[in-house]
Amino acid sequence: MNENLFPEKQACMKHPLIKPDTVEQRLYQLNLAGKALEGSSLVVLPTGLGKTIIALFVIASRLQRFGGKALILSPTKPLVDQHAAFFKKVMTLPEDEILAFTGSIAPAERERLWAQGKLIVSTPQVIENDLLTKRISLEDVSHITFDEAHRAVGNYAYTFIAEKYFESAKNPHVLGITASPGSSDEKIAEVCQALHVENVAVKTEKDRDVRPYVQEKELEWLQVQLPAEMAEIRSYLEKIFDDRLGIIRELGFSAGSGKYVSKKDLLLLQKQLQDKIRIGGDPAIFSAMSVVAEMMKVNHAVEMVETQGLETLRKYLEKLEAEASSSSSSKAAKRLMDDLYMRKALYKVKECEVEHPKLALARKIVSEQLDQNPDSRVIVFTNYRDTAEIVANALSEAPGVFPIRFVGQGSRHKDKGLTQKQQAGILDKFRAGEYNVLVATSVAEEGLDIPSTDMVLFYEPIPSEIRSIQRKGRTGRQQKGRVIVLVTKGTRDEAYYWSSKNKEKKMLNSMHGLETTFTPKASKKRAELSDFESLPCNSDSKLKIEEIEMINEDKDGNGINISPEDLRKNGDNKDVALETGAYLETGSDENEKKDANEKADVNVDVNVDEKADVNADVNADEKADVNEKERQKTLVDFEALCGNKSVNKPEISGKEPETEPLRIVIDHRETKCGVAKTLDRLGMELSFAALEIGDYVVSNRLAVERKRTDDFASSLIDGKRNLFAQLSDLARVYEKPVLIIEGEDLFTSRQINPNAIYGSLVSIAIDFRVAILYSRDEEETASILKLLAKREQTENKNEINPHGKKSAKSLTEQQEYLISSISNIGPKAARNLLLHFGSVEAIMQADTEELKKVKLIGPKAAARIREVLESPYKG
């Protein structure tokens, strides 16, 4: 290596908008920033190498050249706060012009702050909501940075913001930054299309100009053998699975083409059955759906015993057992738990005291690491909260090991999540050394600003290349790091390990291919740079601009190229001009670390960080593969065909010429879904309000309640959902009440007898006189709403006027609600208590023994009531 290229004393960059001596100069960052300034770009750079610094360079140049505002979008509040603190530290802008926007700031206050801000760092959901409600405009925003740009897919807020930005901005320019954009060409292309990317720039740890800044990472994978006792339990579960597979085949269906049936195969079969249910009501299809639900649960149990251990499996099976014994249980759950082999497996799990060998190995590895280096910081990643708790408890038994569990904010199944304040407190204590091991779920995969972490332990491999890269990026930032992956031989651990590894290779190949495809032609780039350099600094900058120096392009036209001679010629200054010739500098990349919400590939009900329904137990990549089937035409497509718009999705945003815009009033809670965004694309005038009745009001006589299929099905078995009370109010207040049921799995989202669903639909239509409409997805719902609005406002000339309040609960209902709000006290138990004691006050005065005399009130429920009543309020 030519040491002259990288002198020991690194220079700092100079720029009127960057404070002197704050940001170290790195050649690869200058090169990437130069390419990014040629046009809207996606920059792919390994974690810890200063993606935020590149964003800083681009922002400084864009603000200096075009004035206006710059916007930085990050997925979570901790990341927003982190980035805002960094930019205040290194930029010369007044601190009151560098603002952090999150949901904790009132909308009216955000509107006021937006007018004064020069650089706004925000969560995307906040900006999306403010755009929908017309509180802000992106017209004078001269640059947007999309942090963790791989999220710009599907209905995520990034896609809508980018679309509105390029519609309205005078000088739009985008920078997407990520360490892991995805393994397939399709996924990466989707990100590029969503962000209007013209240019892709990629750097890897093996590139010559990056290598001096990369710390060595030692990657090991250690294998363990599944104990005989666990293998026996697995054999019981596999017998159940094979039996159900035989039933599926007898019913005339097939799952998978080979001997091994994967979660992907099961999900695909489930989707095929759902499609058949919509066509006809063959009883065999409903039977097959019920059997597939059992197979999904068993498949997950097998994964638990193979990769997690008996304690995690025990908790899962006990939860299935409780589900099967509940009054609202499905036939599938009851049938599964009544199976002889399931009873054997459950008995064996409860009796067996063997722990998974991974646990002892993890304890040994962490102990040795901390013995050798007491100042070490270690992160242990697990997929499941239950496992995280087990691992943390096991590690705490080792001398010198002080572990803490680090999970997300969601609270499910008696496991309370951590607030953002609690998460920040844990991380502070971890950095300070009060805890030296962080046992974390996927919440810690992105954004941890912990430079001293020198070992990352994967308790199990994960099949997602994005998450694998993010996990490995937590170590080896400013010192040598170790990455250790624990793998159980002969199990899906091995499949997941190689899947992730192959996807990482594929991703790198795809990125280099796209880099070549997206690189602007040299002639075009030269013209752009020439025009750019000839422009004066925008007067909005308020700063004196230094003399502009010209920059050389490399022979391939790939951006800024600074020769070793130029570096040496600069002597101690080594200042390098970027774009405008004004000097830039780079610095510590420790502020680039990110803290993200949990996003797990394996969505199962045992993992309380993720979805509760085990029927969704499938890797996110597998979901995408399953959904690649050709989609039938929707109402959105139909509307496009009937008008002058193209059927292509990007053209949906075209607005039809109308004498007066169609209006719709939307409940403010509906901003989280994609319906409002599609209505905006369709040219409707949106108003948001706190609606007591209905989700969408399209005229003074017509309002709409929207229910996703899973919400609708759940409301039939969960009295607290109160769907019929909502529809009763809707029909009472509006002359034309409408219910839109959205989704394609009405009969399969929950294991409910189809006759119960049909009966409910009949009751809604006949008894409540509510019109029922169906849509496939959010886009189709939006198209239906627009047609309703057009009919009411244009053809029938009805004004739009939201009105009406929810009907008040009767005194009896309020009393029952008050008692049933105590955890473990259902509606029936609440009624029994009120009948027995006669009043709420009498219940409050009863002791534990008196409470236990009431039917459905056992010792635990009685103790819980007294605990709620007697415990001091801590605020």
Order of alpha helices (4+ residues) and beta strands (2+ residues): alpha-beta-alpha-beta-alpha-beta-alpha-beta-alpha-beta-alpha-beta-alpha-beta-beta-alpha-alpha-alpha-alpha-alpha-alpha-alpha-beta-alpha-beta-alpha-beta-beta-alpha-beta-alpha-alpha-alpha-alpha-alpha-beta-alpha-beta-beta-beta-alpha-alpha-beta-alpha-beta-alpha-alpha-alpha-alpha-alpha-alpha
